[in-house]
Structure formats: C-alpha cells, structure tokens
Amino acid sequence: MNPQVHAVFDAATWTVSYVIHDGPGSACAIIDPVLDYDPRSGRTGTASADRLIEFVQAHNLRVEWILETHAHADHLTAAPYLKAELGGKTAIGEHITAVQGVFKAIYHLGPEFRQDGSQFDRLLADGDEIRVGRLVGEVLHVPGHTPADIAYRFGDAVFVGDTLFMPDVGTARCDFPGGDARKLYASIRRLLELPPSTRLFMCHDYPPQGREPAWETTVAEQRKGNIHVHDGVGEDAFVDMRTRRDATLEMPTLILPAVQVNIRAGELPPPEANGVAYLKIPVNAL
C-alpha cells in the first residue's frame, strides 16, 4: 500500500517534516518534526510542530510513530512535544549509539547521559519492518552523512533524510563526526537502484535563486539530473567532489544546540538547581 504524504516546510531551517497515513481516521507516522529555536534568545517554540498537530487532528489521525532519520544538526526535534500532545512512540536508527558516544565526549556529558539509545522507544536496524496501521515500512540504513542515518520506505515512497537533496542541489555533506563520503555514495546508489518511479522525499531543500522550495522527486529524476551523483558519476569522482566541497562549508547555525538535544530524543538537558535547563557550547571543539 502506498502512503498519502503531507509535508510541512519549516522556512527557518529549510526542513521538511512529513505526516504519512492512508486516509482520514487512519493511523499515521510523523517524520523529522521541528522544534522552533531562536539561538539569540535561547527560546523554543512550537509553531512548526503545531502545523503537524493541526493536520493530524483535522483528519482524525492516530499517531503511532514519531520517526527520525538521524540526529539532526540543523534543527531541534519536536518529538517530545508531539508525543505529549498526540501520543506515539519515537524511533531512530540503532547506530545512534555511535553518534551519542562521539558527542558525549564533545559535550563532556556526565555519567547520567546513557549512550545506549534508551532515550528512544525503539532503535531500528537495516531491514526492520515498521507498521503504521495498514502501511508497512522498511528501514534502510544509509550511512555517510552520519553513521546513523536511515531512510524509511513505505510502498512507493522513500523518506531519504539527509542522503540526497533535490537534483539541482545535490547531496548531503559528510564532514560531521563519523561522516564518510564513500559510505554516502554507496547509500545513494542503493537508493537509486529502487524502481525509477519511486517517490523520494527530501528532509531539506536549499533552492537556488528563482526556485520555490520543493521536496519530492523520483529515482529516475535523480539518476538523470542530480548535479553530484547522476548516472555516470563514479565513486572516486564523487568522493573528491564531496571532500573539496565540504571543506568550504560553514558549520550549520544550530549544530551545537541541536545535536545535544537530538541525541536525547529531543529532551532538553536536565534542569539545574535553579530550575533552568542549560545547553553547552564547547569552544574550539569542532
């Protein structure tokens, strides 16, 4: 069964969140929700997540899963807020434990922070089945951007996370801790071996001037026109391009606040004695 897909684009972080379902009154899953965060004030907000809630409630949907493609570096996840408002279980790829280990050291987190993935309700392995009512999904481990990236395949729709962008934008960076351009190339080729008509849904869009944001393409369109990895681009050429390009990129604006929240499944650090939660900003660590 192919899912119905509703997208919510967050212009502040260029992120696309999704609700997948099979019609009004059905079960649904939310993929990659965004919690608003203002780095100048340190304040969070729920405007983006509330748009997801409005859609779910307007169509009388039942949230069974809140799915993450990876621990994002460009936005904070709204999973705890949505779980409190709508229910559902949280899930992420099982290799999140490797990411937690790397960033536990970077943030110098104490022994109370567990790097076993237990902050999430379920850890998903390559090939795992995930059911959303009548929809049956498959988990695809697609490392490269980070060691823990996964994609979700439901029928003819694949939610690719940060492996691919729209064809005129290219592919994800690989210079975060644990990133690997050769692994990303292999992950992308795995996705592009799916049937040509397979719908691919992006987690982000950074449109070139003159184009409105977009987030849906197909395997055929990517194989023909992706500027980084169209058919005919070999592994060595891709790795060389990706390595040179990544060396020119600045760190995402929200990477330091976002990752320490996202490796906790979206929970803020525990409040200190004064009742306030604090985010750590390591200096000269990345």
Residue frames as qw, qx, qy, qz and C-alpha x, y, z in Angstrom:
[[0.000, 0.888, 0.461, 0.000, 0.00, 0.00, 0.00],
 [0.409, 0.371, -0.012, 0.834, 1.29, 3.47, -0.91],
 [0.239, -0.540, -0.518, 0.618, 1.00, 6.19, 1.72],
 [0.107, 0.905, 0.256, 0.323, -0.63, 9.55, 1.49],
 [0.604, -0.102, -0.190, 0.767, 2.00, 12.16, 2.31],
 [0.069, -0.962, -0.215, -0.151, 1.51, 15.57, 3.88],
 [0.638, 0.144, -0.179, 0.735, 4.55, 17.86, 4.05],
 [0.241, -0.953, -0.161, 0.085, 5.24, 20.82, 6.32],
 [0.634, 0.428, -0.111, 0.634, 8.14, 23.05, 5.29],
 [0.462, -0.792, -0.168, 0.361, 9.94, 24.98, 8.01],
 [0.470, 0.823, -0.009, 0.317, 11.46, 28.03, 6.32],
 [0.325, -0.885, 0.322, -0.086, 13.70, 28.92, 9.28],
 [0.544, -0.466, 0.685, 0.133, 15.69, 25.66, 9.00],
 [0.460, 0.439, -0.580, -0.509, 14.84, 24.61, 5.41],
 [0.152, -0.093, 0.972, -0.150, 13.48, 21.36, 6.88],
 [0.616, -0.079, -0.418, -0.663, 10.55, 19.30, 5.63],
 [0.324, -0.078, 0.842, -0.424, 8.54, 17.25, 8.12],
 [0.426, -0.023, -0.701, -0.571, 6.01, 14.68, 6.99],
 [0.617, -0.011, 0.586, -0.524, 2.80, 13.00, 8.09],
 [0.306, 0.139, -0.833, -0.440, 2.19, 9.68, 6.35],
 [0.514, 0.124, 0.628, -0.571, -1.19, 7.96, 6.53],
 [0.093, 0.130, 0.879, 0.450, -3.71, 6.04, 4.43],
 [0.208, -0.527, -0.548, -0.616, -6.69, 8.35, 4.71],
 [0.350, -0.502, 0.198, -0.766, -8.87, 10.19, 7.25],
 [0.825, -0.383, 0.125, -0.396, -9.30, 8.31, 10.52],
 [0.914, 0.183, -0.323, 0.162, -6.26, 6.10, 9.92],
 [0.723, -0.539, 0.063, 0.427, -3.04, 5.55, 11.81],
 [0.433, 0.869, -0.115, 0.209, -0.15, 7.83, 10.90],
 [0.754, -0.281, -0.057, 0.591, 3.53, 8.49, 11.46],
 [0.066, 0.994, -0.067, -0.059, 5.33, 11.80, 11.73],
 [0.849, 0.119, 0.033, 0.515, 8.82, 12.02, 10.26],
 [0.510, 0.106, -0.056, 0.852, 11.51, 14.56, 11.27],
 [0.149, -0.897, -0.394, -0.134, 9.44, 17.16, 13.20],
 [0.390, 0.413, -0.182, 0.803, 10.96, 20.56, 14.02],
 [0.389, -0.753, -0.402, 0.347, 11.00, 22.41, 17.34],
 [0.252, 0.875, 0.015, 0.412, 11.47, 26.14, 16.77],
 [0.691, -0.489, -0.131, 0.516, 14.62, 27.52, 18.42],
 [0.202, 0.951, -0.037, 0.230, 15.93, 31.09, 18.48],
 [0.791, 0.005, -0.274, 0.547, 19.70, 30.99, 19.07],
 [0.139, 0.542, -0.151, 0.815, 19.74, 34.67, 20.01],
 [0.502, -0.516, 0.179, -0.670, 17.34, 34.33, 22.92],
 [0.038, 0.182, -0.956, 0.226, 17.63, 30.61, 23.66],
 [0.577, 0.143, 0.431, -0.679, 13.84, 30.31, 23.44],
 [0.127, 0.092, 0.938, 0.309, 11.96, 27.40, 21.92],
 [0.513, 0.239, 0.101, -0.818, 8.59, 27.47, 20.20],
 [0.466, 0.125, 0.876, -0.021, 6.13, 25.06, 18.65],
 [0.478, 0.545, -0.030, -0.688, 4.75, 26.85, 15.58],
 [0.367, 0.375, -0.754, -0.395, 6.16, 24.32, 13.13],
 [0.034, -0.038, -0.986, 0.160, 5.09, 21.32, 15.20],
 [0.366, 0.375, 0.523, -0.672, 1.64, 22.83, 15.72],
 [0.511, 0.413, -0.371, -0.656, 1.09, 22.74, 11.97],
 [0.306, 0.122, -0.938, -0.109, 1.60, 18.98, 12.13],
 [0.117, 0.227, 0.811, -0.526, -0.84, 18.73, 15.04],
 [0.452, 0.397, 0.101, -0.793, -3.44, 20.73, 13.14],
 [0.508, 0.288, -0.648, -0.489, -3.24, 18.36, 10.17],
 [0.194, 0.005, -0.969, 0.156, -3.39, 15.24, 12.34],
 [0.199, 0.317, 0.671, -0.640, -6.39, 16.49, 14.26],
 [0.459, 0.390, -0.119, -0.789, -8.20, 17.84, 11.19],
 [0.604, 0.242, -0.652, -0.390, -8.02, 14.39, 9.57],
 [0.835, -0.355, 0.188, -0.376, -8.74, 12.44, 12.76],
 [0.708, 0.399, -0.568, 0.131, -5.42, 10.58, 12.50],
 [0.813, -0.577, 0.084, -0.016, -3.85, 8.44, 15.23],
 [0.241, 0.783, -0.564, 0.105, -0.12, 8.90, 15.71],
 [0.981, -0.179, -0.059, 0.038, 1.64, 5.57, 16.11],
 [0.794, -0.087, 0.040, 0.600, 5.23, 6.63, 15.41],
 [0.055, 0.980, -0.137, -0.135, 7.41, 9.72, 15.51],
 [0.912, 0.118, 0.162, 0.358, 10.33, 8.76, 13.29],
 [0.109, -0.880, 0.310, 0.342, 13.76, 10.38, 12.99],
 [0.833, 0.521, -0.156, 0.096, 16.03, 9.81, 10.02],
 [0.676, 0.161, -0.374, 0.614, 19.08, 10.77, 12.14],
 [0.387, -0.694, -0.306, 0.524, 20.23, 13.12, 14.91],
 [0.393, 0.808, 0.246, 0.363, 19.86, 16.38, 13.03],
 [0.526, -0.202, -0.111, 0.818, 22.44, 19.18, 13.15],
 [0.071, 0.259, 0.267, 0.926, 20.24, 21.91, 11.69],
 [0.495, -0.457, -0.128, -0.728, 17.17, 21.82, 13.91],
 [0.244, -0.164, 0.807, -0.512, 15.92, 20.55, 17.26],
 [0.277, -0.242, -0.870, -0.327, 13.39, 17.74, 17.09],
 [0.464, -0.270, 0.133, -0.833, 9.87, 18.34, 18.38],
 [0.536, -0.074, -0.831, -0.129, 9.35, 14.64, 19.16],
 [0.180, -0.205, -0.779, 0.564, 8.72, 15.02, 22.94],
 [0.292, 0.208, 0.164, -0.919, 6.20, 17.80, 22.39],
 [0.580, 0.093, -0.507, -0.630, 4.32, 15.84, 19.73],
 [0.429, -0.071, -0.893, 0.112, 4.41, 12.69, 21.82],
 [0.001, 0.218, 0.632, -0.743, 2.87, 14.56, 24.75],
 [0.402, 0.269, 0.015, -0.875, 0.17, 16.12, 22.54],
 [0.708, 0.277, -0.349, -0.548, -0.63, 13.22, 20.21],
 [0.885, -0.203, 0.409, -0.090, 0.93, 10.04, 21.57],
 [0.786, 0.563, -0.250, 0.040, 3.04, 7.64, 19.55],
 [0.827, -0.413, 0.184, 0.334, 6.47, 6.10, 20.01],
 [0.145, 0.886, -0.371, -0.236, 9.82, 7.55, 18.99],
 [0.925, 0.030, 0.297, 0.235, 12.29, 5.68, 16.81],
 [0.177, 0.869, -0.416, -0.200, 15.70, 6.23, 15.22],
 [0.799, 0.385, -0.461, 0.039, 18.43, 4.07, 13.70],
 [0.881, -0.431, -0.128, 0.147, 20.33, 1.76, 16.03],
 [0.692, 0.195, -0.112, 0.686, 23.66, 3.40, 15.18],
 [0.182, -0.882, -0.040, -0.432, 22.59, 6.48, 17.12],
 [0.791, -0.582, -0.004, 0.189, 24.66, 4.95, 19.91],
 [0.709, 0.112, 0.101, 0.688, 27.85, 5.70, 17.94],
 [0.105, 0.691, 0.136, 0.702, 26.76, 9.32, 17.49],
 [0.576, -0.789, -0.103, -0.189, 25.91, 9.56, 21.17],
 [0.841, -0.317, -0.007, 0.439, 29.37, 8.30, 22.05],
 [0.504, 0.354, 0.105, 0.780, 31.13, 10.88, 19.88],
 [0.092, -0.692, -0.111, -0.707, 29.08, 13.80, 21.13],
 [0.721, -0.658, -0.213, 0.050, 29.10, 12.69, 24.75],
 [0.711, -0.185, -0.013, 0.678, 32.83, 13.33, 24.59],
 [0.256, 0.467, 0.199, 0.822, 32.49, 16.62, 22.69],
 [0.360, -0.716, -0.164, -0.575, 29.96, 17.98, 25.20],
 [0.197, 0.257, -0.758, 0.566, 31.71, 16.32, 28.17],
 [0.682, -0.386, -0.199, -0.588, 28.41, 14.88, 29.35],
 [0.346, -0.463, 0.699, -0.421, 28.34, 13.17, 32.70],
 [0.016, -0.063, 0.998, 0.014, 27.69, 9.51, 33.52],
 [0.434, 0.379, 0.593, -0.563, 23.96, 10.21, 33.78],
 [0.570, 0.545, -0.243, -0.564, 23.86, 10.51, 29.98],
 [0.745, -0.041, 0.664, 0.039, 23.42, 7.00, 28.60],
 [0.256, 0.542, -0.541, -0.590, 24.88, 6.26, 25.17],
 [0.278, 0.032, 0.959, 0.043, 22.74, 3.17, 24.61],
 [0.198, -0.174, -0.597, -0.758, 19.89, 4.77, 22.67],
 [0.166, -0.422, -0.860, 0.233, 17.45, 4.18, 25.52],
 [0.115, 0.336, 0.183, -0.917, 16.15, 7.75, 25.21],
 [0.467, 0.147, -0.473, -0.732, 14.17, 6.49, 22.20],
 [0.803, -0.048, 0.350, -0.480, 11.31, 4.00, 22.35],
 [0.929, 0.182, 0.313, 0.081, 12.77, 1.85, 19.56],
 [0.128, -0.646, 0.572, 0.489, 16.08, 1.53, 17.77],
 [0.829, 0.476, 0.145, -0.257, 15.77, 0.39, 14.17],
 [0.497, -0.358, 0.669, 0.422, 18.13, -1.85, 12.20],
 [0.279, 0.363, -0.582, -0.672, 18.54, -2.18, 8.45],
 [0.335, -0.063, -0.879, -0.334, 15.70, -4.28, 7.08],
 [0.089, 0.251, 0.767, -0.584, 13.42, -3.83, 10.07],
 [0.111, -0.536, -0.677, -0.492, 9.70, -3.66, 9.41],
 [0.019, 0.195, 0.438, -0.877, 7.71, -0.80, 10.86],
 [0.017, -0.527, -0.800, -0.285, 3.92, -0.80, 10.73],
 [0.131, 0.136, 0.182, -0.965, 1.69, 2.27, 10.64],
 [0.686, 0.285, 0.280, -0.608, -1.83, 0.89, 10.61],
 [0.888, 0.357, 0.289, -0.041, -2.20, -0.80, 7.23],
 [0.427, 0.831, -0.353, 0.059, 1.04, 0.74, 5.94],
 [0.913, -0.283, 0.125, 0.265, 4.13, -1.45, 6.16],
 [0.202, 0.929, -0.311, 0.008, 7.51, 0.24, 6.05],
 [0.919, 0.038, -0.109, 0.378, 11.08, -0.96, 5.65],
 [0.333, -0.889, 0.196, 0.245, 14.11, 0.59, 7.31],
 [0.787, 0.496, -0.064, 0.362, 17.14, 1.27, 5.11],
 [0.564, -0.666, 0.082, 0.481, 20.47, 2.03, 6.78],
 [0.565, 0.725, 0.128, 0.371, 22.06, 4.77, 4.63],
 [0.552, -0.673, 0.001, 0.492, 25.22, 5.96, 6.43],
 [0.573, 0.395, 0.195, 0.691, 27.60, 8.59, 5.13],
 [0.103, -0.777, -0.048, -0.619, 26.19, 11.91, 6.26],
 [0.415, -0.567, 0.574, -0.419, 26.40, 10.42, 9.76],
 [0.073, 0.193, -0.979, -0.008, 26.93, 6.79, 10.81],
 [0.236, 0.245, 0.825, -0.451, 23.32, 6.53, 11.96],
 [0.417, 0.265, -0.172, -0.852, 21.27, 7.80, 9.02],
 [0.331, 0.235, 0.913, 0.044, 18.31, 5.70, 7.97],
 [0.338, 0.036, -0.362, -0.868, 15.64, 6.07, 5.30],
 [0.481, 0.202, 0.728, -0.445, 12.06, 4.86, 5.54],
 [0.204, 0.060, -0.714, -0.667, 10.41, 3.08, 2.61],
 [0.455, 0.317, 0.662, -0.504, 6.62, 2.84, 2.62],
 [0.660, 0.607, 0.436, -0.079, 5.24, 1.46, -0.63],
 [0.632, 0.566, 0.192, 0.494, 6.41, 3.68, -3.48],
 [0.071, -0.938, 0.082, -0.328, 7.61, 6.45, -1.12],
 [0.779, -0.104, -0.309, 0.536, 11.06, 6.73, 0.47],
 [0.229, -0.968, 0.009, -0.101, 11.94, 9.37, 3.04],
 [0.805, 0.364, -0.237, 0.405, 15.65, 9.78, 2.45],
 [0.580, -0.702, -0.094, 0.402, 16.70, 12.08, 5.30],
 [0.015, -0.904, 0.270, 0.330, 19.99, 13.84, 4.53],
 [0.706, -0.042, 0.574, 0.413, 21.36, 11.48, 1.90],
 [0.334, 0.374, 0.534, 0.681, 20.00, 13.31, -1.14],
 [0.146, 0.515, 0.217, -0.817, 18.69, 16.78, -1.91],
 [0.638, 0.676, 0.243, -0.278, 16.68, 17.87, -4.93],
 [0.838, 0.284, 0.238, 0.401, 18.55, 17.17, -8.19],
 [0.352, 0.794, -0.013, 0.495, 19.62, 20.80, -8.65],
 [0.397, -0.834, 0.290, -0.250, 21.06, 20.93, -5.11],
 [0.444, 0.509, -0.730, 0.107, 22.89, 17.60, -4.93],
 [0.778, -0.188, -0.586, 0.123, 23.85, 15.60, -1.87],
 [0.568, -0.819, -0.057, -0.064, 24.49, 15.91, 1.85],
 [0.118, 0.786, -0.551, 0.257, 27.79, 16.87, 3.46],
 [0.922, -0.094, -0.366, 0.082, 30.00, 14.22, 5.03],
 [0.394, 0.475, -0.456, 0.641, 32.33, 16.23, 7.29],
 [0.608, -0.608, 0.163, -0.485, 30.47, 15.80, 10.58],
 [0.275, -0.456, 0.825, -0.189, 31.99, 13.40, 13.12],
 [0.577, 0.075, 0.806, -0.106, 31.63, 9.89, 11.72],
 [0.625, 0.663, 0.047, -0.409, 30.73, 11.10, 8.22],
 [0.507, -0.236, 0.725, 0.402, 32.15, 9.21, 5.23],
 [0.426, 0.520, -0.247, -0.698, 31.78, 10.21, 1.59],
 [0.229, 0.198, -0.903, -0.305, 32.41, 6.68, 0.29],
 [0.091, 0.293, 0.905, -0.294, 29.67, 5.31, 2.51],
 [0.356, 0.541, 0.246, -0.721, 27.34, 8.08, 1.37],
 [0.344, 0.393, -0.600, -0.606, 27.99, 7.20, -2.26],
 [0.140, -0.033, -0.987, -0.069, 27.13, 3.55, -1.57],
 [0.184, 0.420, 0.700, -0.548, 23.99, 4.59, 0.32],
 [0.378, 0.527, -0.060, -0.759, 22.85, 6.82, -2.52],
 [0.311, 0.257, -0.789, -0.464, 23.45, 4.15, -5.13],
 [0.031, 0.207, 0.956, -0.204, 21.37, 1.77, -3.02],
 [0.305, 0.543, 0.433, -0.651, 18.50, 4.25, -3.10],
 [0.374, 0.559, -0.311, -0.671, 18.90, 4.88, -6.82],
 [0.100, 0.117, -0.954, -0.259, 18.63, 1.16, -7.56],
 [0.358, 0.376, 0.707, -0.480, 14.99, 1.28, -6.48],
 [0.421, 0.564, 0.657, 0.271, 12.35, 1.34, -9.25],
 [0.283, 0.219, 0.186, 0.915, 12.60, 4.53, -11.36],
 [0.266, -0.625, -0.383, -0.626, 9.11, 5.74, -10.41],
 [0.555, -0.458, -0.557, 0.414, 9.84, 5.52, -6.66],
 [0.087, -0.911, -0.096, -0.393, 8.97, 8.81, -4.96],
 [0.622, -0.042, -0.394, 0.676, 11.83, 10.28, -2.94],
 [0.259, -0.910, -0.237, -0.219, 11.03, 12.78, -0.21],
 [0.462, 0.432, -0.361, 0.685, 13.79, 15.12, 0.96],
 [0.491, -0.588, -0.487, 0.420, 14.40, 16.24, 4.54],
 [0.184, -0.668, -0.010, 0.721, 15.69, 19.63, 3.37],
 [0.565, 0.627, 0.350, 0.407, 15.67, 21.93, 0.39],
 [0.292, -0.630, 0.073, 0.716, 18.06, 24.81, -0.23],
 [0.613, 0.650, 0.432, 0.123, 16.64, 26.07, -3.53],
 [0.442, 0.016, 0.233, 0.866, 18.77, 28.03, -5.98],
 [0.128, 0.405, 0.129, -0.896, 17.66, 31.57, -6.69],
 [0.419, 0.185, -0.412, -0.788, 14.43, 31.70, -8.62],
 [0.527, -0.136, -0.809, -0.224, 13.04, 28.33, -7.49],
 [0.627, -0.506, 0.126, -0.579, 10.48, 27.80, -4.76],
 [0.313, -0.372, 0.842, -0.234, 11.22, 25.15, -2.12],
 [0.834, 0.125, -0.357, -0.402, 10.46, 21.60, -3.26],
 [0.399, -0.473, 0.742, -0.260, 10.92, 18.22, -1.64],
 [0.823, 0.139, 0.531, -0.146, 9.55, 15.45, -3.84],
 [0.325, 0.594, -0.594, -0.434, 11.37, 13.88, -6.76],
 [0.978, 0.073, 0.054, -0.187, 11.83, 10.38, -8.19],
 [0.744, -0.309, 0.475, 0.354, 14.62, 7.87, -8.59],
 [0.647, 0.510, 0.391, 0.410, 14.54, 8.47, -12.35],
 [0.113, 0.967, 0.037, 0.226, 14.89, 12.23, -11.92],
 [0.506, -0.774, 0.358, 0.129, 17.79, 11.82, -9.51],
 [0.783, -0.061, 0.491, 0.377, 19.61, 9.34, -11.73],
 [0.530, 0.663, 0.330, 0.412, 19.24, 11.65, -14.71],
 [0.177, 0.825, 0.071, 0.531, 19.88, 15.04, -13.20],
 [0.614, -0.762, -0.074, 0.193, 21.39, 15.11, -9.70],
 [0.300, 0.905, -0.271, 0.131, 24.29, 17.53, -10.04],
 [0.295, -0.677, 0.661, -0.132, 26.54, 15.48, -7.72],
 [0.398, -0.197, 0.893, -0.072, 25.62, 11.86, -8.31],
 [0.755, 0.411, -0.031, -0.510, 23.73, 11.34, -11.58],
 [0.947, 0.108, 0.281, 0.108, 24.33, 8.13, -13.52],
 [0.680, 0.618, -0.102, 0.381, 27.91, 8.09, -14.77],
 [0.119, -0.810, 0.411, -0.400, 29.47, 9.71, -11.70],
 [0.772, 0.050, -0.603, 0.194, 31.87, 7.19, -10.17],
 [0.682, -0.644, -0.295, 0.183, 32.74, 6.73, -6.53],
 [0.611, -0.183, -0.042, 0.769, 36.18, 8.35, -6.68],
 [0.115, 0.421, 0.254, 0.863, 34.88, 11.40, -8.53],
 [0.459, -0.730, -0.369, -0.346, 32.06, 11.78, -6.04],
 [0.714, -0.530, -0.236, 0.393, 34.37, 11.45, -3.03],
 [0.474, 0.046, 0.065, 0.877, 36.76, 14.03, -4.49],
 [0.100, -0.567, -0.315, -0.754, 33.92, 16.47, -5.18],
 [0.594, -0.696, -0.370, -0.158, 32.31, 15.94, -1.78],
 [0.702, -0.365, -0.198, 0.578, 35.59, 16.31, 0.11],
 [0.319, 0.164, 0.108, 0.927, 36.52, 19.53, -1.67],
 [0.259, -0.605, -0.363, -0.659, 33.04, 20.97, -1.30],
 [0.658, -0.632, -0.404, 0.068, 32.73, 20.08, 2.38],
 [0.599, -0.165, -0.169, 0.765, 35.99, 21.92, 3.09],
 [0.082, 0.300, 0.156, 0.938, 34.29, 25.16, 2.01],
 [0.441, -0.607, -0.523, -0.403, 31.13, 24.79, 4.12],
 [0.164, -0.441, 0.474, -0.744, 30.48, 26.52, 7.42],
 [0.058, -0.168, -0.933, 0.313, 29.01, 24.57, 10.32],
 [0.230, -0.624, -0.619, -0.418, 25.19, 24.70, 10.49],
 [0.157, -0.594, 0.165, -0.772, 23.97, 27.56, 12.67],
 [0.714, -0.457, 0.145, -0.510, 22.24, 25.25, 15.16],
 [0.748, 0.187, -0.633, 0.069, 24.60, 22.26, 15.23],
 [0.222, 0.239, -0.718, 0.615, 25.83, 22.82, 18.80],
 [0.479, -0.080, 0.437, -0.757, 22.45, 23.34, 20.46],
 [0.793, 0.136, -0.239, -0.543, 20.65, 20.86, 18.17],
 [0.640, 0.223, -0.735, 0.016, 22.80, 17.75, 18.45],
 [0.076, 0.157, -0.794, 0.582, 22.93, 17.71, 22.24],
 [0.586, 0.079, 0.328, -0.737, 19.14, 17.81, 22.32],
 [0.775, 0.281, -0.333, -0.457, 18.58, 15.38, 19.45],
 [0.454, 0.240, -0.846, 0.143, 20.83, 12.66, 20.89],
 [0.164, 0.033, 0.748, -0.642, 18.49, 12.84, 23.90],
 [0.068, 0.463, 0.855, 0.223, 15.47, 12.14, 21.63],
 [0.036, -0.660, -0.332, -0.673, 14.55, 15.81, 21.87],
 [0.554, -0.748, -0.338, 0.138, 14.61, 16.21, 25.63],
 [0.098, 0.880, -0.264, 0.383, 16.42, 19.26, 26.98],
 [0.447, 0.232, -0.704, 0.501, 19.31, 18.71, 29.40],
 [0.473, -0.575, -0.641, 0.187, 18.13, 18.18, 32.98],
 [0.117, -0.904, -0.039, -0.410, 17.35, 21.47, 34.79],
 [0.431, 0.248, -0.568, 0.656, 19.95, 22.66, 37.25],
 [0.252, -0.342, -0.711, 0.561, 19.25, 23.63, 40.87],
 [0.132, 0.298, 0.136, -0.936, 17.61, 26.89, 39.80],
 [0.574, 0.474, 0.592, -0.308, 15.11, 25.05, 37.59],
 [0.437, 0.769, -0.219, -0.412, 16.68, 26.23, 34.32],
 [0.902, 0.132, 0.326, 0.251, 17.99, 23.89, 31.61],
 [0.040, -0.828, 0.365, 0.423, 21.28, 24.90, 30.02],
 [0.881, 0.460, 0.025, 0.105, 22.78, 23.98, 26.65],
 [0.612, -0.521, 0.319, 0.502, 26.56, 23.51, 26.43],
 [0.571, 0.817, -0.078, -0.001, 28.52, 25.30, 23.73],
 [0.814, -0.292, 0.199, 0.461, 32.00, 23.75, 23.52],
 [0.142, 0.930, -0.202, -0.271, 34.63, 26.24, 22.38],
 [0.221, 0.677, -0.669, -0.210, 37.07, 25.27, 19.61],
 [0.606, -0.146, 0.766, -0.158, 35.83, 21.66, 19.74],
 [0.752, 0.483, 0.447, -0.026, 34.54, 21.24, 16.17]]
